[in-house]
Amino acid sequence: MEIFWISDIIIAIFELIALIVLAATYSIYYRKYRAKLYLQVITFTSIFSVQSAITVYIYYYFSRFLGATVAIPLMVISILGIAAIIMLFRFMRQ
């Protein structure tokens, strides 16, 4: 497995962890305030958590027969996903 694929998998796992933390955080807020917005954020992050878990598996599968020409663009996409999660978290904290 190439270093690019290992990096992709690590980034995807980090994204999955960040989404789980985000969902857990807003679950606490939802229980406390019962605001409908928090329930929507929990649903949104849960869907993307499933997508991230599938992404980890697909990256592992792809790493066996695809090279850096595929791994590098996927890494950029994963990094953009993490940036979006961080922006969502910061926006919701205001």
C-alpha positions as CSV (number, residue, x, y, z in Angstrom):
1,M,0.0,0.0,0.0
2,E,1.4,3.4,-1.0
3,I,1.9,6.3,1.4
4,F,-0.8,8.2,-0.5
5,W,-3.4,5.5,0.2
6,I,-2.4,5.3,3.8
7,S,-2.8,9.0,4.1
8,D,-6.2,8.8,2.5
9,I,-7.3,6.2,4.9
10,I,-6.0,8.2,7.9
11,I,-7.7,11.3,6.7
12,A,-11.0,9.4,6.1
13,I,-10.8,7.9,9.6
14,F,-10.2,11.4,11.1
15,E,-13.2,12.7,9.2
16,L,-15.3,9.9,10.6
17,I,-14.2,10.6,14.1
18,A,-14.8,14.3,13.6
19,L,-18.4,13.6,12.4
20,I,-19.0,11.2,15.4
21,V,-17.8,13.9,17.8
22,L,-20.0,16.5,16.0
23,A,-23.1,14.2,16.3
24,A,-22.4,13.5,19.9
25,T,-22.0,17.2,20.7
26,Y,-25.2,18.1,19.1
27,S,-27.0,15.2,20.7
28,I,-26.2,16.6,24.0
29,Y,-27.5,20.1,22.9
30,Y,-30.6,18.5,21.5
31,R,-31.4,16.7,24.8
32,K,-30.8,20.0,26.6
33,Y,-32.7,22.5,24.4
34,R,-35.0,20.3,22.2
35,A,-34.3,22.6,19.2
36,K,-35.2,21.2,15.9
37,L,-32.1,22.5,14.3
38,Y,-29.9,20.3,16.4
39,L,-31.9,17.2,15.3
40,Q,-31.3,18.2,11.7
41,V,-27.6,18.6,12.3
42,I,-27.5,15.2,14.0
43,T,-29.2,13.6,11.0
44,F,-26.9,15.4,8.6
45,T,-23.8,14.2,10.5
46,S,-25.1,10.7,10.9
47,I,-25.6,10.3,7.1
48,F,-22.1,11.7,6.5
49,S,-20.6,9.3,9.1
50,V,-22.0,6.4,7.2
51,Q,-20.5,7.8,4.0
52,S,-17.1,8.3,5.7
53,A,-17.1,4.7,7.0
54,I,-17.8,3.4,3.5
55,T,-15.1,5.7,2.2
56,V,-12.5,4.1,4.5
57,Y,-13.4,0.6,3.1
58,I,-13.4,1.8,-0.5
59,Y,-10.0,3.5,-0.1
60,Y,-8.6,0.3,1.4
61,Y,-10.1,-1.7,-1.5
62,F,-8.8,0.8,-4.1
63,S,-5.3,0.8,-2.6
64,R,-4.7,-2.7,-3.8
65,F,-4.8,-1.9,-7.5
66,L,-4.9,1.8,-8.0
67,G,-1.9,4.2,-7.7
68,A,-1.2,7.8,-6.8
69,T,-3.0,9.1,-9.8
70,V,-6.3,8.2,-8.0
71,A,-5.1,8.6,-4.4
72,I,-4.0,12.2,-4.6
73,P,-7.3,13.7,-6.0
74,L,-9.2,11.6,-3.4
75,M,-7.0,13.0,-0.7
76,V,-7.8,16.6,-1.8
77,I,-11.5,15.7,-1.7
78,S,-11.2,14.3,1.8
79,I,-9.3,17.3,3.1
80,L,-12.0,19.6,1.7
81,G,-14.5,17.4,3.6
82,I,-12.7,17.9,6.8
83,A,-12.5,21.7,6.2
84,A,-16.3,21.7,5.6
85,I,-16.9,19.8,8.9
86,I,-14.7,22.2,10.8
87,M,-16.6,25.2,9.2
88,L,-19.9,23.6,10.1
89,F,-18.8,23.0,13.7
90,R,-17.5,26.6,14.1
91,F,-20.7,28.0,12.5
92,M,-23.0,26.1,14.8
93,R,-21.0,27.1,17.9
94,Q,-21.8,30.8,17.3
